[in-house]
């Protein structure tokens, strides 16, 4: 799995919880919850969808680390042993 494939999986999971959002306008360094105006339950469903798609355990203690698009892709890449391909845009 490549970092781009991880980004695509994150993108698909985001579409499920916020289909109306223009993902090209998401700032990868800003809080996803704030940008998408989603509640904690939607965010939890998003993390569960990522867990299912990537087959990576995401312990609840790691949730605070997964606040931005950049941090999510980096976290998943690290868990999957994927070499960084460059900054998330």
N, CA, C and O atoms as a DFTB+ gen file, in Angstrom:
356 C
 N C O
     1  1       0.853      -1.175       0.000
     2  2       0.000       0.000       0.000
     3  2       0.901       1.241       0.000
     4  3       1.888       1.310       0.733
     5  1       0.543       2.205      -0.828
     6  2       1.313       3.438      -0.913
     7  2       0.636       4.542      -0.096
     8  3      -0.514       4.411       0.323
     9  1       1.370       5.618       0.115
    10  2       0.799       6.752       0.838
    11  2      -0.370       7.353       0.060
    12  3      -1.346       7.805       0.659
    13  1      -0.276       7.359      -1.263
    14  2      -1.383       7.878      -2.076
    15  2      -2.628       7.010      -1.912
    16  3      -3.742       7.533      -1.861
    17  1      -2.456       5.712      -1.831
    18  2      -3.594       4.830      -1.595
    19  2      -4.219       5.109      -0.226
    20  3      -5.441       5.071      -0.077
    21  1      -3.386       5.387       0.763
    22  2      -3.908       5.751       2.085
    23  2      -4.711       7.052       1.999
    24  3      -5.791       7.160       2.579
    25  1      -4.177       8.037       1.272
    26  2      -4.905       9.304       1.098
    27  2      -6.253       9.067       0.438
    28  3      -7.255       9.670       0.823
    29  1      -6.276       8.188      -0.557
    30  2      -7.533       7.878      -1.248
    31  2      -8.531       7.212      -0.299
    32  3      -9.724       7.514      -0.337
    33  1      -8.045       6.311       0.547
    34  2      -8.924       5.660       1.522
    35  2      -9.492       6.674       2.510
    36  3     -10.674       6.620       2.852
    37  1      -8.660       7.586       2.960
    38  2      -9.119       8.632       3.880
    39  2     -10.169       9.492       3.179
    40  3     -11.186       9.847       3.775
    41  1      -9.926       9.817       1.938
    42  2     -10.867      10.621       1.153
    43  2     -12.222       9.931       1.021
    44  3     -13.263      10.567       1.181
    45  1     -12.211       8.657       0.735
    46  2     -13.470       7.906       0.602
    47  2     -14.216       7.845       1.936
    48  3     -15.439       7.976       1.979
    49  1     -13.472       7.646       3.012
    50  2     -14.104       7.605       4.336
    51  2     -14.711       8.967       4.681
    52  3     -15.784       9.037       5.282
    53  1     -14.034      10.035       4.306
    54  2     -14.576      11.381       4.554
    55  2     -15.867      11.611       3.774
    56  3     -16.817      12.203       4.286
    57  1     -15.891      11.136       2.532
    58  2     -17.097      11.297       1.700
    59  2     -18.311      10.628       2.322
    60  3     -19.441      11.080       2.136
    61  1     -18.073       9.546       3.064
    62  2     -19.194       8.840       3.694
    63  2     -19.817       9.647       4.818
    64  3     -21.028       9.578       5.032
    65  1     -19.003      10.414       5.543
    66  2     -19.555      11.167       6.667
    67  2     -19.900      12.607       6.306
    68  3     -20.709      13.242       6.983
    69  1     -19.287      13.125       5.238
    70  2     -19.549      14.507       4.825
    71  2     -19.538      14.595       3.303
    72  3     -18.633      15.194       2.722
    73  1     -20.545      14.000       2.653
    74  2     -20.548      13.940       1.186
    75  2     -20.647      15.306       0.512
    76  3     -20.261      15.454      -0.648
    77  1     -21.155      16.291       1.221
    78  2     -21.338      17.611       0.621
    79  2     -20.078      18.466       0.630
    80  3     -20.060      19.532       0.015
    81  1     -19.036      18.030       1.303
    82  2     -17.821      18.823       1.466
    83  2     -16.940      18.738       0.225
    84  3     -16.722      17.659      -0.326
    85  1     -16.436      19.896      -0.206
    86  2     -15.464      19.959      -1.293
    87  2     -14.095      19.646      -0.693
    88  3     -13.484      20.500      -0.051
    89  1     -13.624      18.439      -0.902
    90  2     -12.395      18.005      -0.259
    91  2     -11.168      18.765      -0.740
    92  3     -10.150      18.788      -0.048
    93  1     -11.244      19.380      -1.899
    94  2     -10.097      20.149      -2.386
    95  2      -9.863      21.396      -1.535
    96  3      -8.792      22.000      -1.599
    97  1     -10.850      21.778      -0.747
    98  2     -10.729      22.976       0.096
    99  2     -10.297      22.645       1.524
   100  3     -10.160      23.546       2.352
   101  1     -10.084      21.369       1.817
   102  2      -9.658      20.970       3.160
   103  2      -8.187      21.310       3.345
   104  3      -7.346      20.933       2.529
   105  1      -7.887      22.017       4.411
   106  2      -6.510      22.335       4.762
   107  2      -5.956      21.142       5.536
   108  3      -6.472      20.817       6.605
   109  1      -4.908      20.476       5.017
   110  2      -4.413      19.261       5.665
   111  2      -3.835      19.479       7.061
   112  3      -3.656      18.519       7.810
   113  1      -3.544      20.720       7.418
   114  2      -2.971      20.988       8.720
   115  2      -3.963      21.500       9.754
   116  3      -3.594      21.743      10.903
   117  1      -5.209      21.665       9.356
   118  2      -6.247      22.174      10.255
   119  2      -7.163      21.048      10.719
   120  3      -7.267      20.013      10.060
   121  1      -7.813      21.248      11.834
   122  2      -8.716      20.251      12.402
   123  2      -9.826      19.875      11.420
   124  3     -10.542      20.738      10.911
   125  1      -9.955      18.576      11.166
   126  2     -11.018      18.104      10.280
   127  2     -12.394      18.360      10.877
   128  3     -13.318      18.752      10.164
   129  1     -12.531      18.144      12.155
   130  2     -13.841      18.354      12.793
   131  2     -14.291      19.790      12.626
   132  3     -15.463      20.048      12.352
   133  1     -13.375      20.723      12.787
   134  2     -13.732      22.131      12.630
   135  2     -14.067      22.464      11.179
   136  3     -15.049      23.156      10.907
   137  1     -13.260      21.977      10.259
   138  2     -13.473      22.292       8.846
   139  2     -14.754      21.676       8.298
   140  3     -15.448      22.288       7.487
   141  1     -15.064      20.461       8.746
   142  2     -16.226      19.756       8.226
   143  2     -17.473      19.985       9.062
   144  3     -18.576      19.591       8.683
   145  1     -17.279      20.630      10.207
   146  2     -18.373      20.888      11.137
   147  2     -19.116      19.592      11.470
   148  3     -20.336      19.497      11.341
   149  1     -18.327      18.589      11.906
   150  2     -18.907      17.291      12.271
   151  2     -18.793      17.098      13.776
   152  3     -17.897      17.636      14.425
   153  1     -19.713      16.325      14.306
   154  2     -19.698      16.069      15.744
   155  2     -18.804      14.872      16.064
   156  3     -18.260      14.228      15.166
   157  1     -18.666      14.591      17.339
   158  2     -17.764      13.525      17.774
   159  2     -18.217      12.148      17.296
   160  3     -17.385      11.278      17.038
   161  1     -19.525      11.944      17.176
   162  2     -20.024      10.646      16.706
   163  2     -19.668      10.436      15.227
   164  3     -19.254       9.343      14.839
   165  1     -19.827      11.470      14.412
   166  2     -19.426      11.363      13.005
   167  2     -17.926      11.103      12.890
   168  3     -17.486      10.302      12.066
   169  1     -17.147      11.790      13.726
   170  2     -15.700      11.589      13.679
   171  2     -15.345      10.167      14.098
   172  3     -14.458       9.548      13.511
   173  1     -16.022       9.658      15.091
   174  2     -15.798       8.274      15.513
   175  2     -16.150       7.312      14.382
   176  3     -15.408       6.362      14.130
   177  1     -17.259       7.541      13.704
   178  2     -17.637       6.703      12.563
   179  2     -16.594       6.778      11.450
   180  3     -16.321       5.780      10.782
   181  1     -16.019       7.951      11.254
   182  2     -14.947       8.131      10.280
   183  2     -13.739       7.274      10.668
   184  3     -13.174       6.585       9.820
   185  1     -13.345       7.312      11.933
   186  2     -12.197       6.517      12.383
   187  2     -12.474       5.018      12.278
   188  3     -11.576       4.240      11.958
   189  1     -13.696       4.620      12.544
   190  2     -14.069       3.203      12.395
   191  2     -13.981       2.794      10.926
   192  3     -13.507       1.703      10.608
   193  1     -14.437       3.667      10.038
   194  2     -14.349       3.380       8.599
   195  2     -12.886       3.251       8.167
   196  3     -12.554       2.400       7.341
   197  1     -12.020       4.086       8.717
   198  2     -10.592       3.973       8.407
   199  2     -10.030       2.655       8.918
   200  3      -9.276       1.978       8.220
   201  1     -10.399       2.303      10.126
   202  2      -9.950       1.036      10.705
   203  2     -10.348      -0.128       9.792
   204  3      -9.536      -1.010       9.514
   205  1     -11.583      -0.124       9.336
   206  2     -12.066      -1.203       8.479
   207  2     -11.363      -1.203       7.117
   208  3     -11.013      -2.262       6.597
   209  1     -11.160      -0.017       6.547
   210  2     -10.577       0.080       5.207
   211  2      -9.094      -0.262       5.197
   212  3      -8.611      -0.911       4.269
   213  1      -8.380       0.169       6.214
   214  2      -6.933       0.012       6.233
   215  2      -6.492      -1.208       7.042
   216  3      -5.346      -1.651       6.959
   217  1      -7.435      -1.741       7.827
   218  2      -7.149      -2.899       8.671
   219  2      -6.023      -2.602       9.655
   220  3      -5.075      -3.372       9.808
   221  1      -6.166      -1.454      10.315
   222  2      -5.212      -1.013      11.317
   223  2      -5.983      -0.736      12.596
   224  3      -7.004      -0.047      12.581
   225  1      -5.488      -1.277      13.702
   226  2      -6.101      -0.962      14.988
   227  2      -5.786       0.481      15.344
   228  3      -4.632       0.907      15.284
   229  1      -6.812       1.227      15.714
   230  2      -6.645       2.608      16.147
   231  2      -7.182       2.687      17.576
   232  3      -8.384       2.855      17.783
   233  1      -6.290       2.567      18.554
   234  2      -6.760       2.613      19.935
   235  2      -7.308       3.993      20.287
   236  3      -6.861       5.012      19.761
   237  1      -8.271       3.996      21.174
   238  2      -8.905       5.244      21.586
   239  2      -7.881       6.249      22.108
   240  3      -8.063       7.456      21.953
   241  1      -6.830       5.768      22.713
   242  2      -5.795       6.666      23.240
   243  2      -5.079       7.441      22.129
   244  3      -4.458       8.470      22.398
   245  1      -5.160       6.960      20.886
   246  2      -4.529       7.648      19.753
   247  2      -5.460       8.654      19.072
   248  3      -4.996       9.430      18.236
   249  1      -6.731       8.668      19.393
   250  2      -7.686       9.564      18.729
   251  2      -7.240      11.021      18.724
   252  3      -7.386      11.688      17.700
   253  1      -6.696      11.547      19.834
   254  2      -6.271      12.951      19.817
   255  2      -5.176      13.246      18.780
   256  3      -5.047      14.381      18.320
   257  1      -4.407      12.246      18.422
   258  2      -3.343      12.420      17.413
   259  2      -3.907      12.532      16.001
   260  3      -3.191      12.933      15.083
   261  1      -5.164      12.187      15.815
   262  2      -5.772      12.097      14.487
   263  2      -6.735      13.252      14.235
   264  3      -7.902      13.036      13.909
   265  1      -6.255      14.445      14.385
   266  2      -7.152      15.599      14.264
   267  2      -7.125      16.252      12.890
   268  3      -8.097      16.898      12.496
   269  1      -6.032      16.096      12.158
   270  2      -5.913      16.739      10.850
   271  2      -5.756      15.687       9.755
   272  3      -5.425      14.534      10.031
   273  1      -5.995      16.091       8.533
   274  2      -5.803      15.183       7.405
   275  2      -4.355      14.707       7.357
   276  3      -4.091      13.527       7.127
   277  1      -3.430      15.618       7.572
   278  2      -2.010      15.277       7.543
   279  2      -1.675      14.263       8.637
   280  3      -0.995      13.270       8.379
   281  1      -2.148      14.511       9.850
   282  2      -1.812      13.603      10.949
   283  2      -2.435      12.218      10.760
   284  3      -1.851      11.212      11.161
   285  1      -3.602      12.171      10.159
   286  2      -4.259      10.877       9.911
   287  2      -3.470      10.057       8.896
   288  3      -3.208       8.875       9.118
   289  1      -3.091      10.681       7.782
   290  2      -2.330       9.961       6.756
   291  2      -0.979       9.525       7.314
   292  3      -0.549       8.397       7.076
   293  1      -0.308      10.404       8.052
   294  2       0.986      10.041       8.635
   295  2       0.843       8.889       9.632
   296  3       1.669       7.978       9.656
   297  1      -0.197       8.934      10.443
   298  2      -0.441       7.879      11.433
   299  2      -0.664       6.540      10.730
   300  3      -0.055       5.532      11.089
   301  1      -1.537       6.540       9.733
   302  2      -1.826       5.293       9.019
   303  2      -0.599       4.780       8.273
   304  3      -0.353       3.574       8.235
   305  1       0.167       5.684       7.685
   306  2       1.385       5.281       6.974
   307  2       2.372       4.632       7.935
   308  3       2.996       3.621       7.613
   309  1       2.504       5.217       9.106
   310  2       3.406       4.646      10.105
   311  2       2.925       3.255      10.533
   312  3       3.723       2.323      10.634
   313  1       1.628       3.122      10.781
   314  2       1.071       1.833      11.216
   315  2       1.219       0.760      10.138
   316  3       1.407      -0.416      10.447
   317  1       1.132       1.173       8.870
   318  2       1.224       0.217       7.764
   319  2       2.657       0.038       7.273
   320  3       2.914      -0.801       6.410
   321  1       3.597       0.826       7.818
   322  2       4.984       0.716       7.390
   323  2       5.215       1.275       6.007
   324  3       6.041       0.765       5.250
   325  1       4.478       2.334       5.674
   326  2       4.586       2.973       4.356
   327  2       5.566       4.131       4.454
   328  3       5.467       4.960       5.358
   329  1       6.504       4.188       3.530
   330  2       7.466       5.287       3.509
   331  2       6.782       6.573       3.086
   332  3       5.956       6.556       2.174
   333  1       7.107       7.687       3.725
   334  2       6.471       8.958       3.367
   335  2       6.769       9.349       1.929
   336  3       7.895       9.212       1.451
   337  1       5.743       9.836       1.252
   338  2       5.892      10.235      -0.145
   339  2       5.989      11.742      -0.283
   340  3       6.228      12.247      -1.380
   341  1       5.814      12.452       0.783
   342  2       5.839      13.906       0.725
   343  2       4.676      14.468       1.508
   344  3       3.854      13.719       2.037
   345  1       4.605      15.780       1.585
   346  2       3.538      16.394       2.394
   347  2       2.155      16.153       1.806
   348  3       1.978      16.094       0.589
   349  1       1.181      16.015       2.699
   350  2      -0.218      15.873       2.288
   351  2      -0.699      17.222       1.816
   352  3      -0.514      18.228       2.502
   353  1      -1.307      17.252       0.663
   354  2      -1.825      18.515       0.098
   355  2      -3.320      18.475       0.036
   356  3      -3.945      19.438      -0.407
